[in-house]
């Protein structure tokens, strides 16, 4: 009799726990069925570059200050892009769709092949983007000043020797350092020059011994100050809203013409001058390097 009563109470407690568990689950606001349906994620990349130069317009040669704009969107599935604006000006008239990303395309006011340009009106730039997933916005400032560059070697450099590059005259979140280095292994050309490049947050960098191991020539050094997320903080960038994004502004590049022979040198090389420091191919390579800073955050 005692065993049957004990068995009854055990069964009653067990059934009660099941009913209580079901009640708690039904009332739990964190339960998946009670959550509102979340929107698909979208991550923007927008790059702005300061340019003060001449441009060939249909009406003639024009000198002015501009901000060039380049960008795209990462998402899966892909939304439809409705508008992208910089300082309340729509800058893209076409959006190219690829698996997992959308590239923004626009007409430059210049007849030259380049990214879209907007008139520069001040250091503050606000980017607004609207898609079928929602709206994202962010603000970035153009770095002031222009780097004045110094290099630790002159004349000649031994193979495998370190090189220190330092600069003053500007302050930014980080800096893109590029050294034109045509050499016997990678001669390069006008469109795709042989370069050594890196990104640092300090005002100097030591290029390691492995940077210059082939006979060649250091012909030009440039430093570009850049404002925007440097990848050190675990965040979703500096664009917020119905998604996130990484917004960057590259200021005036400082340049230093160099005539440094590395090892035995590279006879017959074609020197790369400061005239190509805003070259589209080089800028795209720089932007890809910047993106690598934030890849780990995109995958979170």
Secondary structure, 3 states (H helix, E strand, C coil): CHHHHHHHHHHHHHHHHHHHHHHHHHHCCCCCCCCCCCCCCEEEEEEEEEEEEEEEECCEEEEEEEEEEEEEEEECCCCCEEEEEECCEECCCEEEEECCEEEEECCCCCCCCCCEEEECCCCEEEEEEEECCEEEEEEEECCCEEEEEEECCCCEECCCCCEEEEEEEECCCEEEEEEEEEECCCCCCCCCCCEEEEEECCCEEEECHHHCCCCEEEEEEEEEEEECCCCCCCCCECEEECCEEEEEEEEEEEEEEEEEEECCCCCCCCCCCHHHCCCHHHHHHHHHHHHHCCHHHHCC
